[in-house]
Amino acid sequence: MSPATVFTKSVLKTKKQSKVKLLFLVLGRIIKNNPLLFFFCSLLAVITALVNFNIGVNLKNALLSREKVLSEKVIKAVEKEGGEKKKEITKERVREILNSEADETNRQQKETKENIAGEMQGKGSLTKEKVKEIIEKASVGGRQVFHHDFEFSFNFFGWRWFKSDTLSIWWFITYSLILILVAKSLFSLTHYYLMSYAYDSIEKDLKKDLFRQLVRAKYTNSAEISRNLITQFADDLDEIAYSIWFIPNRLIYVTFSIIFLLSFDFNFGGPGTTLPLLAIVAGLFVVLVIVEILLFKKASKLNMVAKRRQEEDNKIIFERINNLEYIKAVSGEKYEEGKIDRQLDSTFRKNRKSLWYSTLFKAAPQYIIIPNIPTFFMALALLFYSSSPKMGTVFLIGNFSHYFFSVRSLNSEIGKVIDALLTLDELSSSLTLVNEGAKTLNQPTALAESKPSLPTLPFKNGDLVFQNVVFAYPKRPQQDILRNFTFAFQQGKIYGIAGKNGIGKSTITKTTLKLYDLKAGQILIGGHNVREINTISLHRHICYQTNRPTFFRMSVAENVYYPQTYNKKDQEKLIQAAQKTGIYEFIAKLPQGFDTVLREGGADLSEGQKQQISAMKMFINDYDIYILDEILSNVHPNLKGIILENIFTKLKGKTILVIDHHYEIFQYVDYIYQFTGEKLIRMNKKEFLA
């Protein structure tokens, strides 16, 4: 199964300013990697919205008994009677309209008809406005708690299931509790679980993808952002995983909630009146979205700058944590406290503008605009349509109250959208920073690497040849360390390389291992340019030993065999290697011997013990070229001599480069050279060691 990749070429090509495009590209990749998960989360969001809608509608109908059909028909007929010029209508004519429009089989219409007829007894005329008011009052009535007139139904996209309008209060409560405790609980909990599962799964994929790119990238690119991965990216990936999945899922939920409300619960007065009032609602939400977009663009830009400042703070603090022993040893606590205080205070001051816009983006809609949308709706409706005869039925108190609460229901759903969008500020900044880091990992190096044409090395051994090599470290490109360096290390010979610090002795090793690219020249092994040799194969043939070996939080055996897998059957080989490097007695006394898990960085070992355990690699595997860079520098001289004797006896006939300041190791080499950066000057071995 291929690994889930999020930061693809199309994502990495996105410009820093194209935040929305970046969001959609990453979301698209995540959905493509998790299609079934996205489908079921979306389906549960729709079902949950449907259940919540039905709960709200049934409870609202239980609290507000209102007949709409007959009352609205009668009001429209009254308005048409005699045209707009006629302001009055007779009671008898109203009773005739009632009799012609009422459906006697409908309980609510029958009750409404009786209420209106009771107010229209006798003869005489009333103003149309007075008649409308009477009809409105007659259609909205109180409900007797213990009457069998409670309604319950489950609206499924227009189909009404379990419909009944003759329920007692107890049966209504029973049905409602089943809907709430069974349906809502079941779907909501399942939805919550799947969403949490999705967050963890996406964060896992993001971490795997970013780490895979980190370890596969050129070392120069990886080293540039490795500290950011520790201090910043972990939190950013958590934010991305949560928000980029939460926002679209919440939008799906709210979209369907709004569809249900508009399609099955809204009725703004009837034909000709719904659209004008709905236009006001839509206009208010458009204004809200425009305000959010303007604030988001400014807030996200400033927030990203603020994140970079905080990232720099984290780097400085992390550097102090790494050097805490030295700070304590020289009593630098007071100096460091002052430095960190000044750094954090400076960042806080610079980030205040970002905080202000971020506050506007989050607080303005949440606390100012959204809570007052129903009030704005009422004010604008009265301003634009109160004098319109067509809208007469809308502005009856009962209708107007119903519309107010309908807008509040819609407003509640829009509020959920805004809550989701409020995370865009953090999400956009986090995603941009991580994507910029991924871009750095994928940057082409100054000298484009040739596509390796040799899958494996074509030799058992071979000369190591430097031809006119020019090299400078990327952070100091103008300062050449190797200056037109040319030399041939012959196979099967042992070379000792001496020289002052910083002259470039270890650089020979790093360029041979392809950790860095050359500015000019080439390095050959067995006549083949190392750039054309498969890197993994190259490293399997070269053993690199340093005075500062690396240890992971793994067992002693796993650290020795890294990056190969340790097999329990190889323990005898481990024992022999430990004996050759003088570390066996120490390992045997550990709680689990070779299976004892070391602390990160080998913190539970001395520097000498680290070097001895690392030297075991030379007795475990067989390599063609060995590069020994100040090995065993922290081991006691007497023990060091014994270990070196064992090492060079075992490595007889191999190509070996020995780089060291402790010249006693040079007694084992064939030739000694002094390195100048441009060339190696051969020294007289006897005179040099004397």
C-alpha positions, 0 to 999 in steps of 0.5 A, spaced: 500 500 500 503 506 497 503 511 503 498 517 503 501 523 500 499 530 502 504 535 500 504 533 493 507 537 487 501 541 486 500 543 493 508 545 493 507 549 487 502 554 491 504 561 492 504 563 499 499 568 497 494 563 495 491 561 502 484 559 499 487 555 493 492 551 498 486 550 503 482 546 497 488 543 494 490 540 501 483 538 503 482 535 496 488 530 497 486 528 504 479 526 502 482 522 496 486 519 501 480 517 506 474 517 501 470 512 505 471 516 512 469 522 508 463 519 506 461 516 512 462 523 516 458 527 511 453 522 511 452 522 519 453 530 519 446 530 514 443 525 518 444 528 525 442 535 522 435 531 520 434 529 527 436 535 530 431 539 525 425 534 527 427 535 534 426 542 534 420 543 529 416 538 534 418 541 540 416 548 537 410 546 534 408 543 541 409 550 544 406 554 539 399 551 536 398 555 530 393 554 524 396 557 518 392 554 512 385 557 513 387 563 516 392 565 511 387 564 505 381 568 509 386 574 510 388 574 502 380 573 501 379 579 505 384 583 502 382 582 495 374 583 497 372 590 493 379 592 491 385 596 495 380 602 495 375 599 500 377 599 507 371 595 510 368 588 510 361 586 513 361 580 518 357 576 514 361 576 508 367 574 512 363 568 515 361 566 508 369 566 506 370 562 512 365 557 510 367 556 503 375 555 505 375 551 511 376 544 511 371 541 516 376 534 517 382 538 519 381 539 527 386 545 527 382 549 521 375 547 525 377 550 531 380 556 528 373 557 524 369 557 530 374 562 534 373 567 528 366 565 527 365 567 534 368 574 533 364 575 527 357 574 530 351 579 528 351 584 522 355 590 521 362 592 518 369 592 520 375 595 517 380 590 514 385 591 518 381 589 524 379 583 521 386 581 520 387 582 527 382 578 529 383 572 524 391 572 527 389 572 534 384 566 532 389 562 529 394 562 535 391 559 541 394 556 547 394 549 548 391 545 554 396 540 556 392 534 557 388 535 551 390 529 546 392 534 540 399 534 540 403 533 533 409 529 532 412 527 525 419 525 522 420 529 516 424 526 511 426 530 505 418 532 505 416 525 507 412 525 514 413 518 518 410 517 524 405 522 523 400 523 528 396 530 531 392 526 536 397 525 541 397 526 549 402 529 552 405 523 555 406 520 548 409 526 545 414 526 551 415 519 549 416 520 542 420 526 543 425 522 548 426 516 543 428 521 538 433 525 542 436 519 547 436 514 541 436 517 534 440 523 536 445 519 541 446 514 536 448 518 530 451 524 534 456 519 538 458 515 532 459 521 528 463 524 534 467 518 534 468 518 526 470 525 527 475 524 532 478 517 528 479 522 522 483 527 526 488 522 528 488 518 522 489 525 518 495 527 523 498 521 522 498 521 515 501 528 515 506 527 520 508 520 516 508 525 509 512 530 512 517 526 516 518 521 509 520 528 505 525 530 511 529 524 511 529 523 503 530 530 502 537 533 501 541 533 507 542 541 506 534 542 505 533 537 511 538 541 516 534 548 514 528 546 517 529 540 522 529 545 528 522 547 526 519 540 526 521 540 533 519 547 535 513 548 531 510 543 526 508 538 531 502 543 533 501 546 526 500 539 524 495 538 530 491 544 528 491 542 520 488 535 522 483 538 526 480 544 522 481 542 515 476 536 517 472 539 521 470 545 517 467 542 511 464 537 515 461 542 519 459 546 513 455 540 510 451 539 517 449 547 517 448 547 509 443 541 510 440 544 516 438 550 513 435 546 507 431 543 512 429 550 515 427 553 508 424 547 505 420 545 511 419 550 516 419 557 513 413 560 511 413 568 510 406 570 509 405 566 503 406 567 495 409 574 494 411 575 501 416 569 502 422 572 497 422 579 499 423 577 507 428 571 505 432 576 501 433 581 507 436 574 511 440 573 505 443 580 505 444 580 512 448 573 511 452 576 505 454 582 509 457 578 514 461 573 510 464 579 506 466 582 513 469 575 515 473 575 508 476 582 509 478 581 516 480 574 515 485 576 509 488 581 514 488 577 520 491 571 517 497 575 514 499 578 520 498 571 524 503 568 520 508 573 521 506 572 529 507 565 528 514 566 525 516 570 531 513 565 536 517 560 532 524 564 533 522 564 540 521 557 541 528 556 537 532 560 542 528 557 548 530 550 545 537 552 544 538 554 551 534 547 553 540 543 549 545 547 553 542 547 560 548 544 563 553 549 560 549 555 563 549 552 570 556 550 569 558 558 568 552 561 572 549 564 566 542 563 569 541 571 570 543 572 563 539 567 560 533 570 564 534 577 562 535 575 554 529 571 554 525 576 557 527 581 552 526 576 547 519 574 549 517 582 551 519 584 544 515 579 540 509 580 545 509 588 543 510 586 535 504 581 535 499 586 538 497 588 531 496 581 529 492 580 536 487 586 534 485 583 527 484 576 530 480 579 535 476 583 530 475 576 525 473 572 531 469 577 536 465 581 531 461 576 528 460 572 534 458 577 539 456 583 535 453 581 528 450 574 529 446 575 536 443 581 532 441 578 526 434 577 528 433 584 530 436 587 524 431 582 520 425 585 523 428 593 523 429 592 515 423 588 514 419 594 517 423 599 514 422 596 507 415 593 507 411 595 512 407 600 508 406 594 502 399 592 502 401 585 499 405 584 506 399 585 510 399 578 513 406 578 515 406 584 520 400 581 524 403 580 531 403 572 531 406 571 524 411 576 526 413 572 532 413 566 528 418 569 523 422 572 528 424 565 531 424 562 525 430 567 523 433 565 530 433 558 528 437 559 521 441 564 525 443 559 530 446 554 524 449 560 521 453 561 527 455 554 527 458 556 520 462 562 523 464 558 529 468 553 524 470 559 520 473 562 526 479 556 525 481 558 518 485 564 521 490 559 525 489 553 520 491 558 514 497 560 518 499 553 520 498 550 513 502 556 510 508 555 514 508 547 514 507 548 506 513 553 506 517 547 510 515 542 505 517 546 499 524 547 503 525 540 503 523 539 496 528 545 493 533 543 488 540 544 490 545 548 487 548 542 483 542 538 480 543 531 482 544 526 476 539 520 476 543 514 479 544 510 473 548 504 478 543 501 482 549 497 486 556 498 487 560 495 481 566 493 485 568 489 492 573 495 493 576 501 489 580 507 489 577 513 492 579 519 488 577 527 488 578 530 482 579 538 482 573 538 488 571 545 490 566 545 496 563 550 501 557 549 506 551 552 504 550 557 509 557 560 507 557 559 500 563 564 499 568 561 504 571 555 500 573 549 504 575 544 499 579 549 494 581 545 487 582 539 491 585 533 488 587 526 491 587 519 490 586 514 496 588 507 493 584 501 495 587 497 501 591 502 504 590 506 510 591 513 510 592 518 516 590 525 515 592 531 520 590 538 520 588 544 524 581 545 526 576 547 521 581 546 515 576 541 512 578 534 514 571 532 516 568 535 509 572 530 505 567 525 509 561 528 508 562 530 501 564 522 500 557 520 503 553 525 498 551 529 504 552 535 501 553 537 493 560 540 490 560 547 487 565 543 482 569 537 480 567 530 482 569 524 487 570 517 484 569 510 487 572 505 482 572 509 477 564 511 477 562 518 480 559 518 486 553 522 484 551 516 479 551 511 484 545 509 488 546 513 495 543 507 499 548 502 496 554 507 497 552 507 504 552 500 505 559 500 503 562 505 507 563 505 514 563 512 518 565 512 525 565 519 528 567 521 535 560 523 537 556 517 535 548 518 535 544 514 539 536 513 539 531 511 544 532 503 542 535 497 545 543 497 545 543 491 539 538 495 535 542 502 535 548 497 533 545 494 527 541 501 525 539 502 520 538 494 519 534 490 523 536 486 529 535 479 529 536 475 536 539 470 532 545 474 531 546 475 539 553 471 539 556 476 533 554 482 538 557 478 544 564 478 540 563 485 537 562 487 545 568 483 547 573 486 541 571 493 543 571 492 551 564 494 553 561 487 554 562 487 561 558 493 562 552 491 557 552 484 561 550 488 567 545 492 564 538 490 566 536 487 559 543 486 557 543 488 549 535 488 549 536 494 554 533 500 551 537 506 552 535 514 553 534 519 547 541 521 545 544 515 549 544 520 555 545 514 560 552 512 557 558 516 558 562 519 552 567 513 552 561 508 552 558 511 546 564 510 542 565 503 544 558 501 543 558 505 536 565 501 534 562 495 535 559 496 528 565 495 525 565 488 527 558 486 526 558 488 518 563 488 513 564 494 509 569 496 503 571 503 505 572 505 513 572 513 515 574 513 522 573 521 525 577 521 531 574 515 534 575 512 541 577 520 543 574 519 550 576 512 551 582 511 557 588 510 553 590 503 555 583 500 553 583 505 547 590 501 545 587 494 545 581 496 541 585 499 536 589 493 535 583 489 534 580 494 529 586 494 525 587 487 525 580 486 523 580 491 517 586 489 514 586 490 506 580 495 507 581 502 504 581 506 511 581 514 512 583 516 519 582 523 521 584 525 528 588 530 533 591 524 537 596 522 533 598 515 537 592 512 532 597 514 526 602 508 528 597 503 525 596 507 518 600 506 512 601 514 510 600 520 514 598 526 510 597 534 513 591 537 510 591 544 507 584 545 504 587 545 497 592 538 498 594 533 502 602 533 504 605 527 505 609 527 512 615 522 514 611 517 519 617 516 523 619 523 524 611 525 525 610 520 530 616 522 534 
